[in-house]
Every structure is written in C-alpha cells, then in structure tokens.
C-alpha cells in the first residue's frame, strides 16, 4: 500500500470518528438525520403548494386517471372555472425542480387564459359552464375538462317548443280520429242504404215473379185478375219507396 492510500484511509477514519462524536454529542442518530431531511422535503412541497394556491386559487392534490369515468367524476365533484388538480408525484417534482415547476405552471396559466374562450364558444351554442379545470395526471399528461348545461332561458325556449309540438301533434291526432269516426259513420249509412235497396229489389223481383205465375194460371179467366195483381205490386213498391225516403 502506498503512502497516498494510507493517507486516504486515515482521513476517512478521522471523518467518520468526527461524525460519530458530533452525533453522540447532539443525541441525533444517522436515521433521525435522514428523517429530518425527509421532513424538510415534505415541508418544501407544502410550501410550494401554498404558493400555487396563492397564485392560482383552487389547487387540489389528487391522482386522477385519464379514462373518461375519472374525468367525469372530477368534473361532477368540482364547481367553478379555476380548478387545478395535480398528482402528488408531479407536485413533488415541481417543488424540487424549477424546470418542472416552470413547465407545468405554464400549462396551468394557458388553461386559465383559455377559460374566457371556452365560455364564449359554449355561450354561442346556448350552454353555460358549471365546472372546468386542468388535470395533471401521474404520468405527466395534461387534460382540460368542462362540464355544463343549457342556459336556463335556452332550456325554457326548447321546452316550450317541445310542448307546442306535442300539443299540435295531439290536436292533429284528435282531428284524425274525428274524421275517421265521421268517415266510418258515412260508410255505415251507405251500407244500410245499399242493403235496403237490395231488399227492395229482391222484393220487387219476387212480386213480379208471383204476378207472372198468377197471370199464367188465370189466362183463361181474362185480364182482370192479372191487372189487379199488377196494380197490387205497383202499390206495394210505391209504399216501400215512400217509407225508405
């Protein structure tokens, strides 16, 4: 072993002994030192979170998935237009890395600057925003979400229009039913008239047939009985016509 190596070993031993003496004197173990460092890191994240809240308003630390159900849930669970949701691991990166902080804060500011445009576009379509926000997911991706509904006056107008259409439809249906009933009644009357005419025609035919037979039987007795039978048929037919009129 050369003299330089011996010197390095002795120096390391001296530093270790010095640390041990200081640790023993202060009563703080190496494990406790690590815990203090961790607590200092947690305090840094907490302070950075407070900074974000003072700068942007409603900042929530929460892991949100990128699937539609997760986005819908966060939309239903928030209100207003300035919601900022940051995954815990991303927040920690931002607190400990100024470049990460600048990157995501730029994303947050872009969203906030876009809110008036979102509101104008939806308003032009008759909608209003109930909740919107930006989500920074655990994988570092960013999502803007918007939930809303029709404006009250637009909804009232649409409901009034639907009601008017339903009333008009019910009116047309009622008119159709009335016309159908009227047409059915006309068909019934025409059928009755047709049946009556058929009955009259059959009765007249039977009377003429009987008269012909009677005339044949009474040929030898002269025309008087035949004439009397014919007059009887004519009288019966006339009475039937008068009754049906």
Backbone torsions as a table, in degrees:
resi	resn	phi	psi	omega
1	UNK	NA	132.3	-179.6
2	UNK	-82.1	172.9	-177.2
3	UNK	-68.1	-32.0	179.4
4	UNK	-65.9	-42.6	179.4
5	UNK	-63.7	-41.1	178.4
6	UNK	-62.4	-39.4	-179.8
7	UNK	-65.2	-40.0	179.4
8	UNK	-64.9	-42.3	179.3
9	UNK	-63.1	-45.7	179.7
10	UNK	-62.7	-38.5	179.4
11	UNK	-65.1	-42.4	178.4
12	UNK	-63.3	-41.4	-179.9
13	UNK	-64.1	-39.8	179.9
14	UNK	-63.6	-43.6	179.7
15	UNK	-63.9	-40.7	178.7
16	UNK	-62.9	-43.8	179.4
17	UNK	-63.8	-38.8	179.4
18	UNK	-63.6	-42.1	179.3
19	UNK	-65.3	-40.2	-179.2
20	UNK	-64.0	-40.7	179.1
21	UNK	-64.7	-43.1	179.6
22	UNK	-64.8	-39.9	179.9
23	UNK	-64.5	-42.1	-179.7
24	UNK	-67.3	-37.4	-178.8
25	UNK	-68.7	-39.1	-177.4
26	UNK	-86.1	-16.6	179.9
27	UNK	80.4	15.7	-178.2
28	UNK	-108.8	124.4	179.7
29	UNK	-83.4	169.0	178.7
30	UNK	-63.6	-40.7	178.2
31	UNK	-61.7	-40.9	179.1
32	UNK	-65.7	-33.7	177.8
33	UNK	-63.7	-40.8	176.7
34	UNK	-63.8	-40.2	178.7
35	UNK	-62.3	-40.2	178.8
36	UNK	-64.2	-38.7	178.1
37	UNK	-63.7	-41.2	178.8
38	UNK	-63.7	-41.6	179.4
39	UNK	-64.7	-36.6	177.1
40	UNK	-63.0	-39.5	177.1
41	UNK	-64.5	-44.0	178.3
42	UNK	-61.1	-40.2	178.8
43	UNK	-64.8	-35.0	178.0
44	UNK	-64.7	-41.7	177.6
45	UNK	-64.3	-41.3	-179.7
46	UNK	-64.4	-43.1	179.3
47	UNK	-64.8	-38.8	179.6
48	UNK	-67.2	-37.2	177.1
49	UNK	-61.9	-43.5	178.2
50	UNK	-62.9	-37.1	177.4
51	UNK	-62.1	-45.6	179.6
52	UNK	-62.1	-40.4	-179.7
53	UNK	-65.7	-39.1	178.6
54	UNK	-68.1	-28.0	-177.3
55	UNK	-87.1	-40.7	-172.2
56	UNK	-113.6	-17.4	-178.8
57	UNK	102.3	-117.1	-172.8
58	UNK	-79.8	96.5	178.0
59	UNK	-110.5	123.7	179.7
60	UNK	-115.9	135.6	178.2
61	UNK	-98.8	108.4	-173.2
62	UNK	-162.9	139.8	175.8
63	UNK	-86.2	122.4	-179.1
64	UNK	-124.4	129.0	178.8
65	UNK	-69.8	165.7	-179.3
66	UNK	-89.3	-6.6	-179.0
67	UNK	-71.2	159.5	-174.6
68	UNK	-63.6	-37.2	179.9
69	UNK	-62.5	-40.3	179.2
70	UNK	-66.7	-40.7	178.6
71	UNK	-65.9	-42.0	178.3
72	UNK	-62.0	-39.4	-178.5
73	UNK	-65.2	-43.6	179.6
74	UNK	-69.0	-32.9	176.8
75	UNK	-65.9	-39.4	179.3
76	UNK	-74.7	-23.4	-176.6
77	UNK	-93.0	2.5	179.7
78	UNK	-126.5	164.7	177.9
79	UNK	-141.1	155.6	-179.4
80	UNK	88.2	-177.0	-171.5
81	UNK	-114.2	2.3	-175.9
82	UNK	-118.7	39.0	-176.8
83	UNK	-83.8	131.5	-179.8
84	UNK	-127.7	118.9	-177.9
85	UNK	-117.4	122.6	-177.3
86	UNK	-124.0	131.3	176.4
87	UNK	-65.3	143.6	-177.5
88	UNK	-55.4	-41.7	-178.1
89	UNK	-67.2	-34.3	178.3
90	UNK	-71.7	-38.6	178.0
91	UNK	-61.4	-40.1	178.9
92	UNK	-64.5	-41.0	177.1
93	UNK	-61.8	-42.8	-179.8
94	UNK	-63.6	-39.1	-178.3
95	UNK	-68.1	-28.2	-174.7
96	UNK	-106.2	-3.9	-176.4
97	UNK	-138.2	111.0	-175.7
98	UNK	-64.1	-33.1	178.8
99	UNK	-67.5	-42.9	175.8
100	UNK	-62.0	-41.9	-180.0
101	UNK	-60.7	-46.6	-179.6
102	UNK	-63.6	-40.1	-178.9
103	UNK	-61.2	-51.2	-176.1
104	UNK	-76.2	-31.5	176.0
105	UNK	-65.3	-33.1	175.1
106	UNK	-64.5	-40.5	176.7
107	UNK	-62.1	-42.6	179.8
108	UNK	-63.8	-45.0	-179.0
109	UNK	-65.4	-37.2	177.6
110	UNK	-60.9	-42.5	177.7
111	UNK	-61.4	-49.6	-178.2
112	UNK	-60.5	-36.6	177.7
113	UNK	-70.1	-23.6	-177.9
114	UNK	-84.8	-17.0	-176.1
115	UNK	-56.1	-47.4	178.7
116	UNK	-57.8	-36.8	177.9
117	UNK	-67.1	-42.4	176.6
118	UNK	-59.0	-44.7	-178.9
119	UNK	-62.3	-43.2	-179.1
120	UNK	-64.8	-43.4	-178.9
121	UNK	-64.9	-43.7	179.3
122	UNK	-69.5	-37.3	179.1
123	UNK	-62.5	-38.4	178.6
124	UNK	-63.2	-24.8	178.4
125	UNK	-95.1	6.9	178.0
126	UNK	84.5	16.7	-179.5
127	UNK	-112.4	161.4	173.6
128	UNK	-131.3	150.0	-178.2
129	UNK	-86.9	128.9	173.0
130	UNK	-95.7	-35.5	-179.2
131	UNK	-155.5	138.5	172.3
132	UNK	-152.8	157.4	-177.1
133	UNK	-172.8	179.8	176.8
134	UNK	-119.2	136.1	178.6
135	UNK	-117.8	125.7	172.2
136	UNK	-103.7	109.8	-172.8
137	UNK	-78.0	163.9	179.4
138	UNK	-57.6	-27.3	179.3
139	UNK	-85.4	2.2	177.2
140	UNK	92.5	-7.1	177.5
141	UNK	-75.1	161.0	-174.5
142	UNK	-124.9	136.8	178.4
143	UNK	-130.4	134.5	169.5
144	UNK	-98.0	132.1	177.8
145	UNK	-122.1	148.5	179.2
146	UNK	-141.0	131.0	172.5
147	UNK	-129.5	142.5	-178.0
148	UNK	-168.8	-163.3	-177.0
149	UNK	-158.5	177.1	176.3
150	UNK	-65.0	149.3	173.3
151	UNK	-64.0	147.5	-179.0
152	UNK	-54.8	-42.4	-178.7
153	UNK	-69.1	-33.6	177.3
154	UNK	-69.8	-43.0	177.9
155	UNK	-60.9	-43.2	179.8
156	UNK	-61.8	-40.5	179.8
157	UNK	-64.8	-44.0	-179.9
158	UNK	-65.5	-43.0	179.0
159	UNK	-62.8	-39.5	177.7
160	UNK	-64.1	-39.9	178.9
161	UNK	-65.3	-43.5	178.2
162	UNK	-62.4	-42.0	179.2
163	UNK	-62.4	-43.6	179.5
164	UNK	-62.9	-41.0	178.5
165	UNK	-65.0	-39.2	178.3
166	UNK	-66.4	-40.0	178.3
167	UNK	-65.3	-41.5	178.4
168	UNK	-64.4	-39.6	178.3
169	UNK	-64.2	-42.7	178.8
170	UNK	-64.7	-37.3	178.7
171	UNK	-64.5	-45.8	178.7
172	UNK	-63.1	-38.2	178.8
173	UNK	-64.2	-41.9	179.1
174	UNK	-64.3	-42.6	178.1
175	UNK	-62.3	-41.6	178.9
176	UNK	-62.4	-42.2	179.3
177	UNK	-63.9	-39.9	179.0
178	UNK	-65.9	-43.4	178.2
179	UNK	-64.5	-38.2	178.8
180	UNK	-65.0	-41.5	178.5
181	UNK	-65.5	-40.3	179.1
182	UNK	-65.1	-43.4	178.7
183	UNK	-64.5	-38.7	178.4
184	UNK	-64.0	-38.5	178.8
185	UNK	-66.3	-40.6	178.1
186	UNK	-63.5	-41.7	178.4
187	UNK	-63.1	-38.4	178.6
188	UNK	-63.5	-43.8	-179.9
189	UNK	-65.5	-42.6	178.4
190	UNK	-62.4	-38.4	178.5
191	UNK	-66.1	-40.3	177.3
192	UNK	-63.2	-43.2	178.7
193	UNK	-62.8	-40.3	179.6
194	UNK	-64.2	-43.8	178.7
195	UNK	-62.5	-40.2	179.0
196	UNK	-63.2	-42.8	179.2
197	UNK	-64.2	-38.9	177.8
198	UNK	-62.5	-43.7	179.2
199	UNK	-63.1	-42.0	179.0
200	UNK	-63.6	-42.1	180.0
201	UNK	-64.5	-42.6	178.7
202	UNK	-65.4	-40.3	178.9
203	UNK	-64.0	-41.4	179.1
204	UNK	-64.4	-40.9	179.4
205	UNK	-63.1	-42.2	178.6
206	UNK	-63.9	-40.2	-179.1
207	UNK	-66.3	-41.8	178.6
208	UNK	-64.9	-39.2	179.0
209	UNK	-63.1	-44.3	-179.8
210	UNK	-65.7	-37.0	179.9
211	UNK	-66.3	-39.0	178.6
212	UNK	-62.3	-42.9	178.3
213	UNK	-63.9	-40.8	-179.1
214	UNK	-65.2	-38.2	179.5
215	UNK	-65.9	-38.0	-179.9
216	UNK	-66.6	-39.6	-177.4
217	UNK	-69.8	-33.7	-172.7
218	UNK	-103.6	19.2	179.0
219	UNK	-59.0	-38.3	-176.6
220	UNK	-70.9	-16.0	-178.7
221	UNK	-97.9	5.1	176.0
222	UNK	100.0	-178.6	-174.9
223	UNK	-85.5	-17.1	-173.0
224	UNK	-58.6	-49.1	179.3
225	UNK	-61.6	-37.5	-179.7
226	UNK	-67.0	-41.9	178.9
227	UNK	-63.3	-39.7	179.0
228	UNK	-63.9	-40.8	179.4
229	UNK	-66.2	-40.1	179.4
230	UNK	-64.2	-42.6	178.4
231	UNK	-63.0	-35.6	177.5
232	UNK	-63.6	-40.7	178.8
233	UNK	-64.6	-46.1	179.8
234	UNK	-60.3	-42.3	-179.6
235	UNK	-64.2	-42.8	180.0
236	UNK	-64.0	-43.7	-179.8
237	UNK	-63.8	-41.3	-179.5
238	UNK	-63.7	-43.3	178.8
239	UNK	-62.5	-38.7	180.0
240	UNK	-65.2	-42.4	-179.8
241	UNK	-63.4	-44.1	-179.8
242	UNK	-62.5	-41.5	179.5
243	UNK	-63.4	-39.0	-178.6
244	UNK	-76.5	-22.7	175.6
245	UNK	-72.3	NA	NA
